[in-house]
């Protein structure tokens, strides 16, 4: 009987534990809310990890290393270890993996779309508003050991990109936009002049003209067997920017998906028409636009301004062999526009976030390094490696940076003319840039926007019919692939589960009461039987 009594009591305790687990499984504990320490603890040593992206550019790696060395000389008790990645997707995947084990890095180069997903965990990313405003350690703070920018010295459009749900979660690091790199020599040979502002109609017309062939099957414009007149690197940006220019829907800040609309379909039909003649292709289908441009096999190559060092006959980072290079004049323009009088182009480029930790002192030390990345020395050095621009007016207006811009074309390396033209393009049109709403799921919507173009282009090349039935199936497949039907109302910022619905609470309470009643009955019955046997 003693065994029966113990068994019943064990069942009762197990059921009670299950109820406790039921009540606590909705949501996670996460990290504590970050509170800014009064002062940095100088008696302690901090080991920080910094995850960053690098395109195998040794100069950029050296700039990171020098920034770390100079920072550690100012703060001997703070040590920074860098981990370099070849693309942002790998950083994103590793962060997501490490969130579950609380092993995220301290500082990370990333994008706001990715940060919004990181924030689905409780207090994973540290909010920066209080840190920015702190009199001692904030932007331009009195306790800083370096000349960092004040908040007013950071370009407002760039700073605003790091606000998610009204809270600052990221600081801009570098900024770029997209540019159209043009083989001006070929455009003029086709009988056209490159306008100051490109239009989509101009791009399509010239691209179609460039598909004309000689009797032997080679292309008339280059005498080669290959010519892809118009190649777009990032088709998600292509779709997003066109919809913005056409004043059509993409998404709302609350996460409502507006991508599948009439303007989108009309644009896709136009793309299909030019894909059919092979006047248009994409990076995913054909490879890097720069390689075709530099070989005289492309006329309009659209890529980031940060990719300018790969573009043109004399590009310092050209990836093709010298014997395949074709000599031509490279023009740099804004991406094609729907309305030249009202240009719209996307603002992009890496940001920096700080991950929350159990120890607020560790977060403060991380914040000090993030601010150091905004100093003139780091901003000017890094932006000069490619077609980026510094994110602070302090750096942009400095004598050193202005001298750099003034020396366009002095050589084909540091002062490479295409690179400086790309940087000047963004500097001149910062007011014309825009960003898309950021929320948990916005990264998937961005991918879906590009997928529409990729699928239509591939289907056309395979000879498929692109009609109403095709678009109905396309939208259905892309919606399912990227779970767009699950994004409605996800909103900005952290996705919290919140309180359980009242009906669920009532049901769980009833189930709990029933199980506890059963447990109590078994215990009582066992005790009663035990008494009878005495």
C-alpha positions in Angstrom: 0.0 0.0 0.0 2.9 2.3 0.7 3.9 1.9 -2.9 0.4 2.9 -4.1 0.4 6.0 -1.9 3.8 7.1 -3.2 2.7 6.5 -6.8 -0.5 8.6 -6.3 1.5 11.4 -4.7 4.0 11.3 -7.5 1.2 11.6 -10.0 -0.3 14.5 -8.2 3.1 16.4 -8.1 3.7 15.7 -11.7 0.3 17.0 -12.7 1.0 20.2 -10.6 4.3 20.6 -12.4 2.7 20.2 -15.8 0.2 23.0 -14.9 3.1 25.2 -13.9 4.8 24.5 -17.2 1.5 25.3 -19.0 1.3 28.6 -17.4 4.8 29.5 -18.2 5.3 28.2 -21.8 3.6 31.2 -23.5 6.6 33.4 -24.2 10.2 33.3 -22.9 12.0 34.9 -20.0 14.8 36.4 -22.2 17.4 38.8 -20.9 16.8 41.6 -18.4 16.0 45.1 -19.7 19.2 47.0 -20.3 19.9 49.9 -17.9 22.8 52.3 -18.7 25.4 52.0 -15.9 26.5 55.2 -14.2 30.1 54.7 -15.3 32.3 52.2 -17.0 34.1 49.9 -14.6 37.8 50.5 -15.3 38.9 47.8 -12.9 37.4 45.0 -15.1 38.5 43.5 -18.4 35.9 43.1 -21.2 36.2 40.6 -24.0 34.0 41.7 -26.9 33.2 39.9 -30.1 32.5 41.8 -33.3 31.0 40.2 -36.4 31.5 42.0 -39.7 31.3 41.5 -43.4 34.2 41.7 -45.8 34.3 41.1 -49.6 37.8 39.7 -49.5 39.0 43.3 -49.5 42.3 43.3 -47.6 42.2 47.1 -47.2 38.8 46.9 -45.4 40.2 44.2 -43.1 43.2 46.3 -42.3 40.9 49.3 -41.5 38.9 47.1 -39.1 42.1 45.9 -37.4 43.5 49.4 -37.1 40.2 50.6 -35.6 40.4 47.8 -33.0 44.0 48.5 -32.2 43.4 52.3 -31.8 40.3 51.7 -29.7 42.1 49.2 -27.4 44.9 51.8 -27.0 42.3 54.2 -25.7 40.6 51.6 -23.5 43.2 49.0 -22.4 40.6 47.1 -20.4 38.4 46.5 -23.5 39.5 43.8 -26.0 37.7 43.3 -29.3 37.9 40.1 -31.4 36.6 40.4 -35.0 35.0 37.6 -37.0 34.7 38.2 -40.7 32.0 36.9 -43.0 31.7 36.9 -46.7 28.0 37.9 -46.8 25.3 39.3 -44.6 23.2 36.2 -44.9 25.7 34.1 -43.1 25.9 36.6 -40.3 22.1 36.6 -40.0 21.9 32.8 -39.9 24.6 32.6 -37.2 23.0 35.3 -35.0 19.6 33.5 -35.3 21.2 30.2 -34.3 23.0 31.8 -31.3 20.1 33.7 -29.9 18.7 30.4 -28.4 21.9 29.8 -26.4 22.5 33.5 -25.5 25.8 33.4 -27.4 25.2 36.2 -29.8 28.2 38.5 -30.5 28.5 41.8 -28.7 28.5 44.0 -31.9 27.3 43.1 -35.3 27.4 44.6 -38.8 23.9 43.9 -40.1 20.7 45.4 -41.7 17.5 46.7 -40.0 15.4 44.0 -41.7 17.6 41.4 -39.9 17.5 43.2 -36.6 13.7 43.1 -36.6 13.9 39.3 -36.8 16.5 39.2 -34.0 14.1 41.1 -31.8 11.5 38.3 -31.8 13.6 37.1 -28.8 13.0 39.0 -25.5 15.5 41.9 -25.1 18.0 40.3 -27.5 19.1 43.6 -29.1 20.0 46.5 -26.8 17.9 49.8 -27.4 20.2 52.7 -28.0 18.2 55.8 -27.2 19.3 56.2 -23.6 22.9 55.3 -24.5 22.9 58.0 -27.3 21.5 60.6 -24.9 23.8 59.8 -22.0 25.8 62.9 -21.0 29.0 61.0 -20.3 29.0 58.1 -22.7 26.5 59.1 -25.3 27.1 60.7 -28.7 29.6 63.4 -28.2 29.7 62.5 -24.5 32.1 64.1 -22.0 33.7 60.8 -20.9 34.6 59.6 -24.4 38.3 59.3 -25.1 37.9 60.1 -28.8 36.3 62.7 -31.0 33.0 61.0 -31.9 30.1 62.7 -33.7 27.1 64.2 -31.9 23.6 63.1 -32.8 23.1 66.2 -34.9 26.2 65.4 -36.9 24.8 62.0 -38.1 22.9 62.3 -41.4 19.2 62.2 -40.3 18.1 60.0 -43.1 20.8 57.4 -42.3 20.1 57.5 -38.6 16.4 57.1 -39.1 16.9 53.7 -40.8 17.9 52.2 -37.5 14.6 53.1 -35.7 12.3 50.1 -35.4 8.9 50.6 -33.7 10.0 54.1 -32.6 13.1 52.9 -30.9 16.7 53.2 -32.1 18.2 49.7 -32.4 21.0 50.4 -34.9 23.6 53.0 -35.8 24.4 53.5 -39.5 28.0 52.5 -40.4 28.3 53.1 -44.2 25.7 54.1 -46.8 25.3 53.4 -50.4 22.6 53.3 -53.0 22.2 51.7 -56.4 23.8 53.2 -59.6 23.6 52.4 -63.3 27.1 51.9 -64.7 26.9 52.5 -68.5 29.1 51.7 -71.4 28.8 55.2 -72.8 30.8 54.3 -75.9 28.3 51.7 -77.0 25.3 53.8 -76.2 26.7 56.5 -78.5 27.6 53.9 -81.2 23.9 52.9 -81.2 23.0 56.5 -82.0 21.9 57.6 -78.5 23.2 60.1 -75.9 23.3 59.3 -72.2 20.8 61.6 -70.4 21.5 63.2 -67.0 18.6 61.2 -65.6 17.8 57.8 -67.1 14.2 56.6 -67.6 13.0 53.0 -67.9 11.8 53.7 -71.4 15.3 54.8 -72.4 16.9 51.8 -70.9 14.5 49.4 -72.6 14.8 51.1 -76.0 18.6 51.1 -76.1 18.8 47.5 -74.7 16.5 46.2 -77.5 18.6 48.1 -80.1 21.7 46.3 -78.7 20.3 42.9 -79.5 20.6 43.3 -83.2 22.9 40.7 -84.8 25.2 40.4 -87.8 24.6 37.8 -90.5 27.1 35.5 -88.8 25.2 35.5 -85.6 27.5 37.9 -83.7 26.1 41.0 -82.1 26.4 44.2 -84.2 27.4 46.4 -81.3 30.4 44.4 -80.0 31.1 41.7 -82.7 31.0 39.0 -80.0 28.8 36.0 -79.4 27.5 37.4 -76.1 25.6 40.6 -75.4 23.2 41.0 -72.4 22.4 44.7 -72.7 20.7 45.2 -69.3 21.7 43.3 -66.2 20.3 44.0 -62.7 22.2 42.7 -59.7 19.5 43.0 -57.0 16.1 42.3 -58.3 14.4 42.9 -55.0 15.7 46.5 -55.1 14.6 46.7 -58.8 11.0 45.9 -57.8 10.9 47.9 -54.6 12.3 51.0 -56.3 10.0 50.8 -59.3 6.9 50.5 -57.1 8.1 53.5 -55.1 8.7 55.6 -58.3 5.2 54.6 -59.6 3.6 55.4 -56.2 2.3 51.9 -55.9 2.0 49.6 -52.9 4.7 47.5 -51.3 4.0 47.2 -47.6 2.7 49.2 -44.7 4.7 49.8 -41.4 2.2 47.5 -39.7 3.3 44.6 -42.0 0.5 44.6 -44.5 1.7 43.1 -47.8 0.7 45.2 -50.8 3.2 43.8 -53.2 0.8 41.9 -55.5 -0.9 44.7 -57.3 -1.7 45.9 -60.9 1.5 48.0 -61.2 3.6 45.0 -60.1 2.0 42.8 -62.8 2.4 45.5 -65.5 6.0 45.8 -64.7 6.5 42.0 -64.7 4.9 41.8 -68.1 7.3 44.5 -69.4 10.3 42.6 -67.9 9.0 39.4 -69.6 8.9 41.1 -73.0 12.5 42.2 -72.7 13.7 38.9 -71.2 12.2 37.1 -74.2 14.5 39.0 -76.6 17.4 38.5 -74.1 17.7 42.3 -73.7 17.4 41.8 -69.9 18.9 39.4 -67.4 19.7 39.2 -63.7 22.7 38.4 -61.5 21.2 35.1 -60.4 20.6 34.0 -63.9 23.7 35.3 -65.6 26.3 36.2 -62.9 27.9 39.5 -61.9 27.0 42.5 -64.1 30.5 44.0 -63.8 32.0 41.0 -65.5 29.8 41.4 -68.6 30.2 45.2 -68.6 34.0 45.1 -68.5 34.1 42.5 -71.3 31.9 44.7 -73.5 29.0 42.3 -73.2 26.6 44.6 -71.3 25.6 48.2 -71.7 23.6 48.9 -68.5 24.9 47.3 -65.3 22.9 48.2 -62.1 24.7 47.4 -58.9 25.4 49.1 -55.6 27.5 52.3 -55.5 29.7 50.2 -53.1 30.4 48.0 -56.1 32.0 50.8 -58.1 35.5 49.5 -57.8 34.5 46.5 -59.9 33.0 48.6 -62.7 34.8 49.8 -65.9 37.8 49.1 -68.1 40.3 50.2 -65.4 38.4 49.0 -62.4 40.9 48.1 -59.6 39.0 45.1 -58.5 37.9 43.8 -61.9 37.4 40.0 -61.8 38.0 39.2 -65.5 41.4 38.6 -67.2 43.1 41.5 -68.9 42.8 40.0 -72.4 39.0 40.0 -72.0 38.7 43.6 -71.1 37.2 46.0 -73.6 38.2 49.7 -73.6 35.2 52.0 -73.2 34.1 55.1 -71.3 32.1 54.5 -68.2 29.2 56.8 -67.2 27.6 56.7 -63.8 23.9 57.6 -63.4 21.0 57.2 -61.0 18.9 54.1 -61.6 16.2 54.5 -64.2 13.2 56.6 -63.1 9.5 56.7 -63.8 9.5 60.5 -63.3 12.9 62.2 -63.9 11.6 65.3 -62.1 11.0 63.3 -58.9 13.8 60.7 -58.6 13.5 57.9 -56.1 16.3 55.5 -55.1 16.8 53.2 -52.2 19.2 53.9 -49.3 21.1 50.9 -48.2 24.3 49.9 -46.5 25.4 48.2 -43.3 24.4 49.3 -39.8 25.7 48.3 -36.4 23.7 46.9 -33.5 24.6 46.0 -30.0 23.4 42.8 -28.4 22.0 42.8 -24.9 23.8 40.8 -22.2 23.3 39.9 -18.6 26.0 42.4 -17.7 25.1 46.0 -18.5 28.8 46.9 -18.2 29.5 44.7 -21.2 26.9 46.4 -23.2 28.3 49.8 -22.3 31.8 48.7 -23.5 30.3 47.5 -26.7 28.5 50.8 -27.3 31.9 52.7 -26.8 33.3 50.6 -29.7 30.3 51.2 -31.9 30.7 54.9 -31.5 34.4 54.6 -32.3 33.4 53.2 -35.7 31.7 56.6 -36.4 34.8 58.7 -35.9 36.3 60.5 -38.9 39.3 58.2 -39.2 37.3 55.1 -39.5 34.5 56.6 -41.6 36.7 58.2 -44.2 39.1 55.3 -44.5 36.4 52.7 -45.0 34.2 54.8 -47.3 37.3 55.4 -49.5 37.7 51.7 -50.2 34.6 51.5 -52.3 31.7 53.7 -53.4 30.3 54.1 -49.9 29.8 57.5 -48.2 30.4 58.4 -44.5 27.2 58.5 -42.4 28.2 61.6 -40.5 28.3 65.2 -41.7 31.3 65.6 -39.5 33.2 63.2 -41.8 31.6 64.3 -45.1 32.5 68.0 -44.5 36.0 67.3 -43.2 39.0 68.7 -45.1 40.4 65.2 -45.6 37.2 63.8 -47.2 36.6 66.9 -49.4 40.2 66.7 -50.7 39.6 63.0 -51.5 36.5 63.9 -53.6 38.3 66.6 -55.4 41.0 64.3 -56.8 38.7 62.1 -58.9 40.6 60.2 -61.6 44.1 60.9 -60.4 44.8 57.2 -60.5 42.9 54.0 -61.1 43.1 52.9 -57.5 42.4 55.2 -54.5 41.1 58.0 -56.7 39.4 55.7 -59.3 37.0 58.0 -61.2 34.0 55.6 -61.3 34.2 55.0 -57.5 34.3 58.7 -56.8 31.4 59.4 -59.2 29.3 56.8 -57.5 30.0 58.3 -54.1 29.2 61.8 -55.4 26.0 60.5 -56.8 24.7 59.5 -53.4 26.0 62.7 -51.8 24.1 64.8 -54.3 20.9 62.8 -53.9 20.7 61.9 -50.3 17.3 63.7 -50.1 16.0 61.5 -52.9 16.6 58.2 -51.0 14.1 56.2 -49.2 13.8 53.0 -47.0 11.1 50.4 -46.7 9.2 49.6 -43.5 11.1 47.3 -41.1 9.3 44.7 -39.1 9.5 41.0 -38.3 9.0 39.5 -41.8 10.1 42.5 -43.9 13.2 40.6 -45.0 11.0 37.8 -46.4 8.9 40.3 -48.3 12.0 41.8 -49.8 13.1 38.4 -51.0 9.6 37.8 -52.4 9.8 41.0 -54.4 13.0 39.9 -56.2 11.7 36.4 -56.6 8.8 37.6 -58.8 11.3 39.1 -61.3 13.6 36.1 -61.2 10.7 33.7 -61.8 9.2 35.7 -64.7 12.6 36.1 -66.4 13.4 32.4 -66.1 9.9 31.4 -67.3 10.1 33.6 -70.3 13.5 32.2 -71.2 12.1 28.7 -71.0 9.3 29.6 -73.4 6.5 29.5 -70.9 3.4 31.6 -71.5 3.2 34.6 -69.1 -0.5 35.3 -68.9 -3.2 35.8 -66.3 -3.2 32.2 -65.2 0.6 32.3 -64.9 0.5 35.3 -62.6 -2.2 33.8 -60.4 0.0 30.7 -59.9 3.1 32.8 -59.5 1.6 34.9 -56.7 0.3 31.8 -55.0 3.7 30.1 -55.0 5.7 33.1 -53.9 3.2 33.9 -51.2 3.5 30.4 -49.8 7.3 30.2 -50.2 7.9 33.4 -48.2 4.8 32.9 -45.9 3.5 36.4 -46.9 0.0 35.4 -45.8 1.3 35.1 -42.3 2.7 38.6 -42.1 -0.5 40.5 -41.8 -0.5 42.6 -38.7 2.9 41.5 -37.5 3.8 45.2 -37.1 7.1 46.8 -36.3 9.6 45.8 -33.7 9.6 42.9 -31.3 7.0 40.2 -31.9 5.6 39.4 -28.5 3.1 36.6 -27.9 1.3 38.6 -25.3 -1.4 37.3 -23.0 -3.3 34.2 -23.9 -6.9 34.7 -25.2 -9.6 34.4 -22.5 -11.1 31.2 -24.0 -7.6 29.6 -23.9 -7.2 30.6 -20.3 -10.6 29.2 -19.3 -9.9 25.9 -21.1 -6.5 25.5 -19.5 -7.9 26.3 -16.1 -10.7 23.8 -16.5 -8.2 21.1 -17.7 -5.9 21.9 -14.8 -8.7 21.8 -12.2 -9.8 18.4 -13.6 -6.4 16.9 -13.5 -5.8 18.3 -10.0 -9.1 16.9 -8.9 -8.2 13.5 -10.3 -4.9 13.6 -8.5 -6.5 14.7 -5.2 -9.0 11.8 -5.5 -6.3 9.3 -6.1 -4.3 10.5 -3.1 -7.4 10.5 -0.9 -8.4 7.1 -2.0 -5.0 5.6 -1.4 -4.9 7.0 2.1 -8.5 5.7 2.8 -7.5 2.2 1.7 -4.3 2.3 3.8 -6.4 3.1 6.9 -8.7 0.1 6.3 -5.9 -2.3 6.1 -4.4 -1.3 9.5 
